[in-house]
Amino acid sequence: DMLLDKYGQKMSKSKGNVMYADDLVKLFGVDAIRYYLLHEIPFQNDGNITYELIMERINSDLANVLGNLVNRTIAMAKKYFGSHIDNKEVLESIDENFLQSISVMPKKVDECMDKLEIGRAIDEIFEVLRKSNKYIDDTTPWAMAKDEAMKDRLETVLYHLLESIRICAFELSPFIPETSEKIFEQLHSNVRNNEFNVKGSYELGEPVPLFLRMDIAKKLEEIQGNNEVA
C-alpha cells in the first residue's frame, strides 16, 4: 500500500517526493502525525498526505475541537471555582443526550476497532468532543456565572465536561498517547477508565494549550525555505 503526494502520484525516492516520518515529526510533533496517518489513511489502503492536509487536520480537529475544549473547560473551572469541581447533580433536559453520547461511545469505538476501521473509531471519540463544545455553547457557562442561584448548575455542567474530556482522553490514548497524558496531567486525574463517574471531583492543574492553530501559508513558506537550504 502506498502514500500519494498532492498530485496523486505515489511517493518514491526516484521522484524525489518522499516525506520522511522523522522530518514530519520535527515539523508537527509526533501525535499530530500519528493522528493524521491513523485517521486519514484507511487500514491496508492507499492514502494521501501533504503538508497542507496535515496542517488542515491539526487546525480543524486537534486545535479547534480537542485543544479548544480542554483549554476553555479547565480555564472556566479555574475562573469560576478556583479549579475545584464537584458534581452537584443539578440536571436539566439538555444533559440527557449529552451524557448518553458519552456512555455509548466506548462501545462504538470497540466495534470499529474490531473491524479495523481505525479512522471511524477516532471519529466516534471526536463526535463526543464536538458535542462537548456544543454543550458549552448551549449551556453558556459565562452567563450562568453571573447568577449566584445558578452556581450549582454551572458546577454540574463543568463536571460533565471534565468527565467527557477524561473519558475521551482515555479512549484517545492508543492513538495520541502523549496528548492523552498531557490531558490527564491538566485534569490532575489518574482515573483511567471509560465509565462516567457520578461521584467524582476534580482539583485541576493549569490550563496549557495542547495544539496551536497553524498559519498554513506561513508554515509552507518556512518548509519551502528550509528545503531549499537543505
KOLKE-111446 format. One record per atom (N, C-alpha, C): x, y, z; residue in one letter. Coordinates in steps of 0.02 Angstrom, whole numbers, plus 50000, padded with zeros to 5 digits. Layout:
N
XYZA...
***
This chain:
230
500424994050000D500005000050000D500445006250000D500205011549971M500645017149960M500335023749984M500785028549993L500565035350007L500625039349943L500135043749932L500125047749872L500275055049890L500635058449846D500785065549859D500205069849835D500315076549836K499755081049821K499535080749748K499935077749706Y499735076949636Y499425070049623Y499325066249678G499045059649670G499555054549645G500195056449645Q500715051849622Q500975047949682Q501155041649671K501425037849727K502125040449744K502285039949808M502925042549830M503485037549813M504025040149789S504615035849778S505235040149781S505785036949801K506415040749807K506625043649740K506515039849686S506745042149620S506375048449599S505735049049620K505355055149602K505525061049647K505855059649702G506035065049749G505445067949786G504895064049792N504295066649826N504155062849891N504675059849919V504585056049981V504555060750041V504115059250089M504095062950152M504325058050206M504825059950245Y505085055550296Y504755056950363Y504595051450398A504235052150461A504605056550511A505255055750515D505645059750564D505585067150549D505605068950485D505535076050466D504845078650484D504335074650471L503645076750486L503555077750561L503845073250600V503795073850674V504125080250698V504715081850669K505055088050688K504625094150673K504275093950617L503865099650595L503215100250635L502895094550650F502205094850675F502105091350743F502595087750767G502515083950829G502255076950815G502465072250856V502325065150842V501575063550844V501205066550892D500495064750896D500085067350838D500265073150813A499905075850754A500005071150694A500605068450686I500735063850630I500385057250642I500425054750704R500055048550720R499305049450703R499045055150726Y498325056550715Y498165056550641Y498575060150602Y498435060850531Y498445053950497Y498975050150509L499045043750475L498495038850495L498335038650560L497825033950584L497125035950562L496995042450561H496325044850546H496195045150471H496695047250434E496585048950363E496745043150315E497145038350336I497365033250289I497065026550310I496575024050271P496225017950290P496705012050296P496575007750343F496995001750354F497024997650290F497644995850270Q497774991750210Q497534995150145Q497545001750145N497345005350084N497845010950070N497795013650009D498205019449992D497905025650026D498315030750032G498055036850062G498465042850039G498175048750046N498515054950026N498835058350086N499415061150075I499735065050128I500105070950097I499965076850122T500335082950102T500405087250164T500865091950161Y500935096650218Y500285100250231Y499955102450177E499325106150185E498805102050221E498725095750199L498215091350229L498355090150303L498995089150320I499175088150390I498985094250431I499155100150406M499015106350444M498275107750449M497905106350395E497175107250398E496875102950453E497115096750459R496865092050508R497065094250579R497675096750586I497895099250652I497435104950673I497315109650627N496895115450643N496175113450659N495865109450615S495155108150621S495005103350679S495405098250689D495245093150740D495635094250804D496295094350799L496715094250859L496705101050895L496725106450858A496705113150890A495995115350905A495565115550853N494885118350861N494435114150905N494445107550895V493975103250931V494265101050998V494815097350996L495095094451058L495435099751101L495925103251074G496305108051113G495875113551142G495425116151102N494985121551122N494525119351180N494255113351174L493805110651226L494165110051293L494745106851292V495115105751354V495315112451385V495565116851343N495815123251369N495255127551399N494695128151363R494185132651389R493815129651448R493745122951450T493415119851508T493825120851571T494475119451567I494895119951627I494965127351647I495005131751598A495055138951613A494425141451648A493835139151626M493205141251659M493165138451730M493375132251739A493365129251806A493815133151853A494385135251827K494855139151868K494565146051885K494275149151835K494005155951843K493405156051892K492955151251884Y492335151451922Y492355147651989Y492805142651994F492805138452055F493505137252083F493985141252062G494665140152088G494935133252074G494735130252019S494975123751995S494705117652033S494265118752082H493965113052117H493235112152093H493105106152066I492435104752038I492155098252066I491555098752094D491175092752115D490565092052069D490295086152068N489665085152031N489085086852077N488785092652066K488215094752108K487555091552086K487575088052029E486995084152004E486365088351995E486455094551972V485875098751954V485755097751879V485305093151864L485215090951794L484665094751759L484765095651693E484235098451651E484155093851590E483615094951553S483455090351498S484015090051445S484375095551436I484915095651386I485475090551402I485525088651466D486065084151486D485965076951461D485335075051452E485185068051439E485545065351376E485445068851320N485765066651258N486515066851262N486775072151294F487495072951300F487805067251340F487525065751398L487785060351440L487705053551407L487165052751370Q487045046551334Q487585045451280Q487755050851245S488255050251191S488945048451220S489095050951280I489725049151313I489725041751331I489165039351359S489145032551385S489165027251330S488885028651270V488885023551217V489525023851174V489905029251179M490485030051135M491005024451141M491215022351202P491745017151206P491555010751169P490925008751173K490705002651139K490745003651063K490555009551040K490595010950968K491325010750944K491775013450985V492495013350968V492735006050963V492545001951012D492744994851011D492484991350949D491864992750930E491574989450871E491954991350808E492144997750802C492544999950744C493234996550744C493544996350802M494214993350806M494194985850790M493664982450810D493594975350794D493594974250719D493344979250681K493324978750608K493934982250576K494404984450618L494994988050596L494824994450559L494264997450578E494065003950550E494325009450597E494975010650592I495305014950642I495075022150636I495025024550574G494785031450563G494095032550592G493655027650584R492975028250611R492975028050687R493415023950716A493475023750789A493665030550817A494145033750785I494355040550806I493775045450796I493405044650742D492815049050729D492305048650786D492205042550812E491715041750867E491925045750928E492585045950943I492835049751000I492755057250986I492925059250925F492885066350908F492165068850903F491705064250890E491005066150890E490795068450960E491045064851012V490895066751081V491245073351099V491855074251074L492205080551086L491835086451054L491575085450994R491185090650960R490545092150999R490225086851022K489605087751062K489765091451127K490355090351153S490555093851215S490635101251202S490935103051146N490985110151128N490295113251117N489845109451086K489165111851075K488795112651142K488925108051188Y488615108351254Y488815114851290Y489445116851281I489665123351310I489265129051278I489215128951212D488855134351177D488115134551198D487815128651208D487105128251226D486965130051299D487425128351344T487295129651416T487555136551438T487985139651398T488265146351411T488505147351484T489025143851504P489275144451573P489425151651593P489675155651547W489855162651563W489235166751584W488655164951558A488045168351578A487815165851647A487865159351658M487685156451723M488125159151779M488755160551762A489235162851813A489025169551843A488595173251808K488375179851833K487795179251883K487525173151889D486925172151931D487085167251988D487115169852048E487295165752107E486835159652114E486195160452095A485715154852100A485885149152053A486295150552001M486475145351952M487145142051967M487425143552025K488105141252040K488175133552038K487695130152069D487735122752070D487605119752001D487175122951963R487055120751894R487695121651853R488015127351860L488635128751824L489165123551841L489225121951906E489735117051927E489575110151898E488935108451894T488725102051864T488925101751790T488795107151754V488975107551683V489725106451673V490125109951713L490855109251707L491075102251726L490745099151775Y490915092251793Y490775087551735Y490195088451702H490025084251644H490565084951590H490785091051579L491295092251527L491955088951546L492145089451609L492775086451631L492755078851625L492205075851642E492135068551634E492155066651560E491835070551518S491855069251446S492575069551420S492945074751442I493645075451421I494065069551446I493955067651509R494355062151539R494235055551501R493605054051486I493435047851451I493705048051379I493645053751346C493925054451278C494685053751279C495005056651329A495745056151335A495945048851344A495565045251384F495705038051394F495625034251328F495085035651291E494955032251228E495465034251173E495735040351179L496225042651129L496925040151143L497035037251202S497725035551223S498085030751175S497745026051142P498125021851094P498335025651032P497985030951015F498095034550952F498565040550961F498445044451013I498885050251026I499095050151100I499545045451117P499705044251188P500005050151225P500435054051192E500755059651227E500235065051244E499775066351198T499245071351210T498775068851265T498615062551263S498185059651315S498495060651384S499155059451390E499505060451454E499465067851476E499565072351428K499535079551444K498845081451471K498315078451442I497635079851465I497545077351537I497775071251550F497715068551619F498105072751669F498675075451647E499065079951691E498665086251708E498345089151656Q497955095251668Q497335093851711Q497055087951703L496475085951743L496685084051814L497335082951825H497585080351889H497215073951908H497115069751858S496715063651869S497105057451850S497035052251892N497305045751874N496745040651863N496135043151856V495555038751846V495545036851772V495855031251756R495935029351685R495455023751668R494845025751654N494345021051629N493855024951586N493375021351556N492915024751511N492195024751538N492145024651604E491475024951635E491375031651669E490795034551657F490615040951687F490565040151763F490955044051800N490965043551873N490525049051903N489945047251926V489465052151952V489705055352017V490085051652056K490275054052123K490975056952127K491275058452071G491965060852071G492025068252087G492645070552092S492785077652097S493465079052066S493595085252052Y494215087152018Y494565092752056Y495225092052061E495685097552081E496135098552021E495985103351980L496295103851914L496985107051915L497385105151865G498025108451854G497935114751813G498485117351788E498465123451748E498235121951676E497815126251647P497645125251576P498235127051531P498455122351491V499015123451444V498765121351374V498835125651323P498595123751256P498925117251232P498535112851204L498795106451179L499065107151107L498685110551065F498885111550995F498725118750977F499205122150946L499075128950924L498875128850850L498415133150833R498215133750762R498825135850720R498875133050661M499445134550618M499235139250562M499675143850546D499585148050486D499875144150428D499425141150388I499645136250338I500115139350286I499925145150260A500335148450207A501035150050234A501055152650296K501695154550325K502135148350337K501825143050363K502205136950377K502465133750313K502055133950260L502285131150195L502885134950168L502875141550176E503445145650155E504075143650194E503975142750259E504535140850303E504825134050282E504385129250268I504605122450249I504975122850183I504695126750136Q505005127650069Q505705130550077Q505755135650119G506405138850131G506915134050159G506695130050208N507145125150239N507365119850190N506895117750146N507065112650096N507575115250046N507505121750029E507985124549982E508675125150012E508685126850077V509325127450112V509655120550116V509225115450133A509485108550137A509665106150068A
***
